[in-house]
């Protein structure tokens, strides 16, 4: 019976996307298998402070200070080894095992029917343990961007879930059998799988729906040139309802609330909110960096993304996918932001085509598709 199953969902707090994907899978499991035991663990919580800083905070430091360095290493680690032995991988695995002893003890303490990884760190450790016959736990990997990367390949792994067919093909290029890959999309919270009445969402958030709605995101922590972007959006000639999410950054929220708003526009400045799915549901455009989870949520709600400031590496590849699919526009400089968006809003036929393309590639039920395949894998034993 599924109700007696035990699932362990593993992630790493390296940016917010991996944790949100883990939460999405956890929620989908609880809905699909109500009586099952589900535990969601951030593996960095089981490491020492030094390792957490190197693996977690150092990533955010690179994103905020020298993103192009991050992009360099992202591409470097995706290249084949001339010797074929990948010394950097062996060193990385040795360091991971040294600093993750608490995680390894935790992993061996209880049996699990299936372990679901939404970050490659726990997948790499489990694969290493299986290579050494130190565990026989069955595990799968869920990728969280629209393209894949060599670091996601950690064999043995029982199955891989990817956002796109191209992502699956790339894993196969690195030796993953085709039968061990399934294209599901990126798992997002189940709330995005349920349509919400537009009129209800408009009324709840004080929006009239008589003009285009532009939603500006800044991430949960409210970092980046948020005010500059808002000023650019307020330069639009067409009247819009501008909704800006400042996240948990109260200083930025206060700065935004002090900006003069031209009479032709209406501006709504919000802090952290759990109603992002409702705001996306009424938005025509979402101005954001193209993180895998944010992008998937935007697609699920039918809005067109305006790509701004993608992080070199995974987000530039996400940007490529969206642009190739005709589901987004990209703004290279804040100075041209009002021109690019204004041109789009002045062309209803083009906006309608972009929205149609969004609907074509959206995967709002990705988390449930992952769970359904996971249940099949357990039964195939």
C-alpha positions as CSV (number, residue, x, y, z in Angstrom):
1,X,0.0,0.0,0.0
2,X,1.3,3.5,-0.9
3,X,0.0,4.8,2.5
4,X,2.8,3.0,4.4
5,X,5.6,4.3,2.1
6,X,8.5,6.3,3.5
7,X,9.9,9.2,1.3
8,X,13.0,11.3,2.1
9,X,13.2,14.6,0.1
10,X,16.7,16.0,0.1
11,X,18.0,19.4,-1.0
12,X,20.6,22.0,-0.3
13,X,20.1,25.7,0.6
14,X,22.2,27.0,-2.3
15,X,19.8,29.7,-3.5
16,X,16.1,29.3,-2.9
17,X,15.1,27.3,-5.9
18,X,16.3,23.9,-4.8
19,X,14.4,24.2,-1.5
20,X,11.2,25.4,-3.2
21,X,11.4,22.4,-5.6
22,X,11.8,20.1,-2.5
23,X,8.8,21.7,-0.9
24,X,6.8,21.2,-4.1
25,X,7.6,17.5,-4.2
26,X,6.9,17.2,-0.5
27,X,3.5,18.8,-0.9
28,X,2.6,16.7,-3.9
29,X,3.6,13.5,-2.0
30,X,1.3,14.5,0.9
31,X,-1.6,15.1,-1.5
32,X,-1.0,12.0,-3.7
33,X,-0.1,9.7,-0.8
34,X,-1.9,11.1,2.3
35,X,-0.8,8.4,4.7
36,X,2.9,8.2,3.7
37,X,5.8,9.3,5.8
38,X,7.5,12.3,4.1
39,X,10.6,14.0,5.5
40,X,12.2,17.1,3.8
41,X,15.8,17.8,4.8
42,X,18.3,20.5,3.8
43,X,21.6,18.5,3.8
44,X,23.6,21.7,4.6
45,X,21.9,21.7,8.0
46,X,23.8,18.4,8.7
47,X,27.2,19.9,8.0
48,X,29.6,22.1,9.9
49,X,29.6,25.9,9.7
50,X,32.7,26.0,7.4
51,X,31.2,23.7,4.8
52,X,27.8,25.5,4.9
53,X,29.6,28.8,4.2
54,X,31.7,27.4,1.4
55,X,28.8,25.6,-0.2
56,X,25.9,28.0,0.5
57,X,27.0,31.5,1.3
58,X,29.9,31.6,-1.1
59,X,27.5,30.9,-3.9
60,X,25.3,33.8,-3.0
61,X,28.4,36.0,-2.6
62,X,29.5,35.1,-6.2
63,X,25.9,35.8,-7.5
64,X,25.8,39.2,-5.9
65,X,29.4,40.4,-6.4
66,X,31.1,38.6,-9.3
67,X,28.4,36.7,-11.2
68,X,30.6,36.2,-14.3
69,X,33.1,34.2,-12.2
70,X,30.2,31.9,-11.3
71,X,29.4,31.6,-15.0
72,X,33.0,30.7,-15.8
73,X,33.1,27.9,-13.3
74,X,29.7,26.7,-14.3
75,X,30.8,26.3,-17.9
76,X,34.2,24.9,-16.8
77,X,32.7,22.1,-14.7
78,X,30.4,21.2,-17.6
79,X,33.4,20.3,-19.9
80,X,34.7,16.8,-20.5
81,X,37.9,15.8,-18.8
82,X,40.9,15.1,-21.1
83,X,42.0,12.2,-19.0
84,X,38.4,11.0,-18.3
85,X,39.1,10.7,-14.6
86,X,37.7,14.0,-13.3
87,X,40.2,14.7,-10.5
88,X,38.0,17.7,-9.4
89,X,35.1,15.3,-8.9
90,X,37.2,12.9,-6.8
91,X,38.4,15.8,-4.6
92,X,34.9,17.2,-4.3
93,X,33.5,13.8,-3.3
94,X,36.3,13.4,-0.7
95,X,35.6,16.8,0.8
96,X,31.8,16.1,0.8
97,X,32.2,12.8,2.6
98,X,34.6,14.4,5.2
99,X,32.2,17.2,6.0
100,X,28.9,15.3,5.7
101,X,29.5,12.6,8.2
102,X,26.4,13.6,10.1
103,X,24.4,13.4,6.9
104,X,25.7,9.9,6.2
105,X,24.9,8.7,9.7
106,X,21.4,10.2,9.3
107,X,21.0,8.5,5.9
108,X,21.9,5.1,7.3
109,X,19.8,5.4,10.5
110,X,16.4,4.7,8.8
111,X,15.1,2.9,5.8
112,X,13.4,4.8,3.0
113,X,11.4,3.5,0.1
114,X,12.7,6.3,-2.1
115,X,15.0,9.3,-1.7
116,X,14.2,12.2,-4.0
117,X,17.1,14.8,-4.5
118,X,16.4,18.3,-5.8
119,X,20.1,19.2,-5.6
120,X,23.1,17.3,-6.9
121,X,25.0,17.4,-3.6
122,X,23.0,14.7,-1.8
123,X,22.7,12.7,-5.0
124,X,26.5,12.7,-5.4
125,X,27.0,11.5,-1.8
126,X,24.4,8.7,-2.1
127,X,25.8,7.6,-5.5
128,X,29.3,7.4,-3.9
129,X,28.0,5.4,-1.0
130,X,26.3,3.0,-3.4
131,X,29.5,2.6,-5.4
132,X,31.2,1.5,-2.2
133,X,28.3,-0.8,-1.2
134,X,27.7,1.3,2.0
135,X,24.1,1.7,1.2
136,X,21.5,0.3,-1.2
137,X,18.9,3.1,-0.8
138,X,17.0,3.8,-4.0
139,X,17.2,7.4,-5.0
140,X,16.2,9.7,-7.9
141,X,17.3,13.2,-9.0
142,X,15.0,16.1,-10.0
143,X,16.8,18.8,-11.9
144,X,15.7,22.4,-11.3
145,X,16.7,24.4,-14.4
146,X,15.6,24.1,-18.1
147,X,19.0,22.8,-19.2
148,X,21.0,20.2,-17.4
149,X,24.7,20.1,-16.3
150,X,27.3,17.4,-15.8
151,X,27.2,17.9,-12.0
152,X,23.7,16.5,-12.0
153,X,25.0,13.1,-13.3
154,X,25.8,10.9,-10.3
155,X,25.6,7.2,-11.0
156,X,24.2,5.0,-9.8
157,X,20.9,6.8,-9.7
158,X,17.6,5.1,-10.3
159,X,16.0,7.9,-12.3
160,X,16.4,11.5,-13.5
161,X,13.6,14.0,-14.0
162,X,14.3,16.9,-16.3
163,X,12.5,20.1,-17.3
164,X,12.9,19.6,-21.1
165,X,13.6,17.0,-23.7
166,X,16.9,18.7,-24.4
167,X,17.9,18.4,-20.7
168,X,17.2,14.7,-20.8
169,X,19.2,14.3,-24.0
170,X,22.2,16.0,-22.4
171,X,22.1,13.7,-19.4
172,X,22.0,10.8,-21.9
173,X,25.1,12.3,-23.6
174,X,26.9,11.9,-20.3
175,X,25.9,8.2,-20.1
176,X,22.5,8.1,-18.4
177,X,20.3,5.5,-20.0
178,X,17.3,6.9,-21.8
179,X,15.0,4.7,-19.9
180,X,16.2,6.4,-16.7
181,X,15.1,9.8,-17.7
182,X,11.6,11.4,-17.7
183,X,10.6,14.9,-18.8
184,X,8.2,16.3,-16.3
185,X,9.1,20.0,-16.1
186,X,10.4,21.6,-12.9
187,X,8.3,20.8,-9.8
188,X,6.5,23.8,-8.4
189,X,4.1,24.1,-5.5
190,X,0.7,22.3,-6.2
191,X,-1.1,25.7,-5.7
192,X,0.1,26.6,-9.2
193,X,-1.7,23.5,-10.7
194,X,-5.2,24.9,-9.8
195,X,-6.6,27.7,-11.9
196,X,-7.9,30.7,-9.9
197,X,-10.7,33.1,-11.1
198,X,-9.2,36.3,-12.4
199,X,-11.9,38.5,-10.9
200,X,-11.4,37.0,-7.5
201,X,-7.6,37.6,-7.5
202,X,-8.0,41.1,-8.9
203,X,-10.5,42.0,-6.1
204,X,-8.4,40.5,-3.4
205,X,-5.3,42.5,-4.3
206,X,-7.0,45.8,-5.1
207,X,-6.5,45.6,-8.9
208,X,-9.1,46.8,-11.3
209,X,-8.0,44.9,-14.4
210,X,-8.6,47.8,-16.8
211,X,-5.0,48.0,-18.0
212,X,-2.0,45.8,-18.4
213,X,-0.6,44.4,-15.1
214,X,3.2,44.3,-14.7
215,X,4.6,42.3,-11.8
216,X,8.2,43.0,-10.7
217,X,9.9,40.3,-8.6
218,X,13.0,40.7,-6.6
219,X,13.4,37.4,-4.8
220,X,12.5,36.6,-1.3
221,X,15.4,38.6,0.1
222,X,14.9,41.7,-2.0
223,X,18.3,42.1,-3.5
224,X,19.5,43.7,-6.8
225,X,18.8,47.0,-8.5
226,X,15.2,46.9,-7.5
227,X,14.5,50.7,-7.3
228,X,16.3,51.3,-10.7
229,X,14.1,48.7,-12.3
230,X,10.9,50.2,-10.8
231,X,11.9,53.7,-12.0
232,X,12.4,52.3,-15.5
233,X,8.9,50.7,-15.4
234,X,7.4,53.9,-14.2
235,X,8.7,55.6,-17.4
236,X,6.4,53.5,-19.5
237,X,4.1,55.7,-21.6
238,X,1.2,53.2,-21.5
239,X,-0.8,53.3,-18.3
240,X,-0.2,50.1,-16.2
241,X,-0.9,48.6,-12.9
242,X,2.6,48.0,-11.5
243,X,3.0,45.5,-8.7
244,X,6.4,45.4,-7.1
245,X,7.4,42.6,-4.6
246,X,10.2,43.9,-2.3
247,X,10.6,40.6,-0.5
248,X,11.8,40.8,3.1
249,X,13.9,43.9,2.5
250,X,12.0,46.6,4.5
251,X,14.6,49.2,3.5
252,X,14.0,48.6,-0.2
253,X,10.2,48.6,0.4
254,X,10.4,52.0,2.0
255,X,12.5,53.3,-0.8
256,X,10.0,52.1,-3.4
257,X,7.1,53.6,-1.6
258,X,8.8,57.0,-1.7
259,X,9.2,56.9,-5.5
260,X,6.9,59.4,-7.3
261,X,4.3,57.6,-9.4
262,X,3.2,59.4,-12.6
263,X,-0.6,59.9,-12.7
264,X,-1.1,57.6,-15.6
265,X,0.1,54.6,-13.5
266,X,-1.0,52.8,-10.4
267,X,1.7,51.3,-8.2
268,X,1.4,48.7,-5.5
269,X,4.5,48.1,-3.4
270,X,4.4,44.8,-1.4
271,X,6.8,43.1,1.0
272,X,7.1,39.3,1.3
273,X,3.9,37.6,0.2
274,X,2.6,34.1,0.0
275,X,0.1,35.1,-2.7
276,X,2.6,35.2,-5.5
277,X,0.6,32.6,-7.5
278,X,-2.5,34.9,-7.4
279,X,-0.5,37.9,-8.6
280,X,1.1,35.9,-11.4
281,X,-2.4,34.7,-12.4
282,X,-3.5,38.3,-13.2
283,X,-0.2,39.6,-14.5
284,X,0.4,40.1,-18.2
285,X,4.2,40.5,-17.7
286,X,6.5,39.3,-15.0
287,X,9.8,41.2,-14.7
288,X,12.4,38.9,-13.1
289,X,15.6,37.0,-13.3
290,X,14.9,33.6,-15.0
291,X,15.5,31.2,-12.1
292,X,14.1,27.8,-12.8
293,X,11.4,27.8,-10.2
294,X,10.3,31.4,-10.7
295,X,10.2,30.8,-14.5
296,X,8.2,27.6,-14.1
297,X,5.7,29.4,-11.8
298,X,5.3,32.3,-14.2
299,X,4.7,29.9,-17.1
300,X,2.2,27.9,-15.0
301,X,0.1,31.1,-14.5
302,X,0.2,32.1,-18.1
303,X,2.3,35.3,-17.8
304,X,5.0,36.4,-20.2
305,X,8.4,36.8,-18.6
306,X,10.6,39.9,-19.1
307,X,14.1,38.6,-18.5
308,X,16.4,40.9,-16.7
309,X,19.9,40.3,-15.2
310,X,20.2,36.5,-15.6
311,X,22.9,34.9,-13.5
312,X,25.7,33.7,-15.9
313,X,25.4,29.9,-16.2
314,X,22.1,28.2,-15.4
315,X,20.0,31.3,-15.8
316,X,21.5,32.3,-19.1
317,X,20.6,28.8,-20.3
318,X,17.1,29.2,-18.9
319,X,16.9,32.5,-20.8
320,X,17.9,30.7,-24.0
321,X,15.1,28.2,-23.6
322,X,12.5,30.8,-23.0
323,X,13.6,32.9,-26.0
324,X,13.8,29.9,-28.3
325,X,10.3,28.9,-27.2
326,X,9.0,32.4,-27.9
327,X,7.7,32.7,-24.4
328,X,9.7,35.8,-23.1
329,X,11.5,38.9,-24.1
330,X,14.9,39.9,-22.8
331,X,16.1,43.3,-21.7
332,X,19.8,43.7,-21.6
333,X,19.9,47.2,-20.0
334,X,17.6,48.9,-17.6
335,X,17.9,52.0,-19.7
336,X,15.9,50.2,-22.5
337,X,13.4,48.6,-20.2
338,X,10.5,51.1,-20.9
339,X,11.2,50.9,-24.6
340,X,11.2,47.1,-24.8
341,X,8.1,46.6,-22.6
342,X,6.3,49.6,-24.2
343,X,6.9,48.1,-27.7
344,X,5.4,44.8,-26.6
345,X,2.4,46.3,-24.9
346,X,1.7,48.4,-28.0
347,X,1.5,45.1,-30.1
348,X,-1.5,43.1,-28.7
349,X,-1.1,40.4,-31.4
350,X,2.6,39.8,-30.4
351,X,1.7,39.7,-26.7
352,X,-1.1,37.2,-27.5
353,X,1.4,35.0,-29.4
354,X,3.8,35.0,-26.5
355,X,1.1,34.0,-24.1
356,X,0.1,31.2,-26.4
357,X,3.7,30.0,-26.4
358,X,3.8,30.2,-22.6
359,X,0.7,28.0,-22.4
360,X,2.3,25.5,-24.7
361,X,5.5,24.9,-22.6
362,X,4.0,25.4,-19.1
363,X,4.1,22.3,-16.8
364,X,1.9,23.3,-13.8
365,X,1.5,19.7,-12.6
366,X,5.2,18.8,-12.8
367,X,5.4,18.0,-9.1
368,X,2.6,15.5,-9.4
369,X,4.1,14.0,-12.5
370,X,7.4,13.4,-10.6
371,X,5.5,11.8,-7.7
372,X,3.5,9.5,-10.1
373,X,6.6,8.2,-11.7
374,X,8.3,7.8,-8.3
375,X,5.4,5.5,-7.2
376,X,5.8,3.5,-10.3
377,X,9.6,3.1,-9.6
378,X,8.9,1.8,-6.1
379,X,6.4,-0.8,-7.5
380,X,8.8,-1.9,-10.2
381,X,11.1,-3.4,-7.5
